[in-house]
């Protein structure tokens, strides 16, 4: 079946209903409407994925607009440009004739320009005696004026989708980093759990990033990684609190034993010599527990620790302790050194010490040796977190300099 060629404003080319609809839309431009031609062009460039256009088609559109003498497309002006293919090719970076015709067709198909062919198919303008253009045959830029608002909305839609895609990719990167560090720390410290199964699940989820082509597909990957990270955090959290409970029970039992021993000794009077010998041999009694500080103050003094928390954010002490486990491994502090610090200082204060060491990492030769030294001082009641936090607050420019 042959397509009928009819002599209309569409020219001597095949006519489709889409072209007819587009032509009618261009004919309904609001009276007095005006728009910056280069703004419309930028919107078309931003919306090219929705319009189905490639870069060369946009280069041809740029060339066509350059033949329009005014900066604005106006409803009452002649919006037809009539350059020859040679002139168009020269302004479109020397594009070949065949490629030029293909991209002109794509611009027509996308509804950004219309053909307004002359009876013989040539492009030209007929001018009046005063030099003004009476009739022109070529390409009409009216669709750009008619669709300026639509193109702006399309450009905004593409920009929003791009922003959303960027945010999802950033969250995936953070989730991958958190999960990898948590798994490594758990395996290194011998935490109980089926870590091989968790590792396989992690690898399978990450592989989905390479095959995902849309934002929706990437969001599914992010959701899977978020659930996996939550599963790991809960698993480690249970073990941390279990260790903390065991430590507290041991301290309680030790306290009872010490109390009983002292009570028994007090029942039997001792000679002065025995008392002097006992005083010389008895180790110095441990002082009051290390003073705890508000979490907000700790985070202001040690902001870097938040980068190692699940999701890159710390809102509770348990999240600080989880981050400290990761940092402990990164700094090369042995599990035994950190465990001893937790037993002597308490898990919360030990995690604060790790956060402080992280802040001054560049000034400390051995993080593990430094932590053991602080733990030994804490045993002798010679260590306080206050001066360390105050120094970091001053270094970070904080105005919160409350006394320890």
WOWO-V403837 format. One record per residue. N is the residue number from 1. SS is DSSP state (H for helix, E for strand, L for the rest). PHI is phi as a letter, one per 30 degrees, with the letter a starting at -180 (999 if undefined). Layout:
n: <N N>
ss: <SS SS>
phi: <PHI PHI>
This chain:
n: <1 2 3 4 5 6 7 8 9 10 11 12 13 14 15 16 17 18 19 20 21 22 23 24 25 26 27 28 29 30 31 32 33 34 35 36 37 38 39 40 41 42 43 44 45 46 47 48 49 50 51 52 53 54 55 56 57 58 59 60 61 62 63 64 65 66 67 68 69 70 71 72 73 74 75 76 77 78 79 80 81 82 83 84 85 86 87 88 89 90 91 92 93 94 95 96 97 98 99 100 101 102 103 104 105 106 107 108 109 110 111 112 113 114 115 116 117 118 119 120 121 122 123 124 125 126 127 128 129 130 131 132 133 134 135 136 137 138 139 140 141 142 143 144 145 146 147 148 149 150 151 152 153 154 155 156 157 158 159 160 161 162 163 164 165 166 167 168 169 170 171 172 173 174 175 176 177 178 179 180 181 182 183 184 185 186 187 188 189 190 191 192 193 194 195 196 197 198 199 200 201 202 203 204 205 206 207 208 209 210 211 212 213 214 215 216 217 218 219 220 221 222 223 224 225 226 227 228 229 230 231 232 233 234 235 236 237 238 239 240 241 242 243 244 245 246 247 248 249 250 251 252 253 254 255 256 257 258 259 260 261 262 263 264 265 266 267 268 269 270 271 272 273 274 275 276 277 278 279 280 281 282 283 284 285 286 287 288 289 290 291 292 293 294 295 296 297 298 299 300 301 302 303 304 305 306 307 308 309 310 311 312 313 314 315 316 317 318 319 320 321 322 323 324 325 326 327 328 329 330 331 332 333 334 335 336 337 338 339 340 341 342 343 344 345 346 347 348 349 350 351 352 353 354 355 356 357 358 359 360 361 362 363 364 365 366 367 368 369 370 371 372 373 374 375 376 377 378 379 380 381 382 383 384 385 386 387 388 389 390 391 392 393 394 395 396 397 398 399 400 401 402 403 404>
ss: <L L L L L L L E L L E L L L L L H H H H H H H H H H H L L L L L L E E E H H H H H H H H H H L H H H H L L L H H H H H H H H H H H H L L L L L E E E L L L L L E E L L L H H H H H H H L L L L L H H H H H H H H H H H H H L L L L E E E L L L L L L L E E E E L L L L L E E E E E E E E L H H H H H L H H H H H H H H H H H H H H H H H H H H H H H H H H H H H H H H H H H H H H H H H L L L L L L H H H H H H H H H H H H H H H H H L L L H H H H H H H H H H H H H H H H H H H H H H H H H H H H H H H H H H H H H H H H H H H H H H H H H H H H H L L L L H H H H H H H H H H L L L L L L L L L L L L L H H H H H H H L H H H H H H L H H H L L L L H H H H H H H H H H H H H H H L L L H H H H H H H H H H H L H H H H H H H H H H H H H L H H H L L L H H H H H H H H H H H H H L L L L L H H H H H H H H H H H L L L L L L L L L>
phi: <999 d d d c b d b e d j c b e c c d d d d d d d d d d d c d d d i d b a d d d d d d d d d d d c d d d d i c c d d d d d d d e d d d d d d d c d c d c e d c d c c c b d d d d d d d d d c i i d d e d d d d d d d d d d d d d i c b b d b d d e c i d c a b c c d d d j d d d b b b l c d c e e d d d c e d d d d d d d d d d d d d d d d d d d d d d d d d d d d d d d d d d d d d d d d d i d d k d d d d d d d d d d d d d d d d d c d c b d d d d d d d d d d d d d d d d d d d d d d d e d d d d d d d d d d d d d d d d d d d d d d d d d d d d d c d c d d d d d d d d d d d d d d d d d d e d d d b d e d d d d d d b d d d d d c d e i i b c b b d d d d d d d d d d d e d d d i d d e d d d d d d d d d c j e d d d d d d d d d d d d c e d c c d b d d d d d d d d d d d d d d i c b b d e e d d d d d d d d d i d c d b d d d>
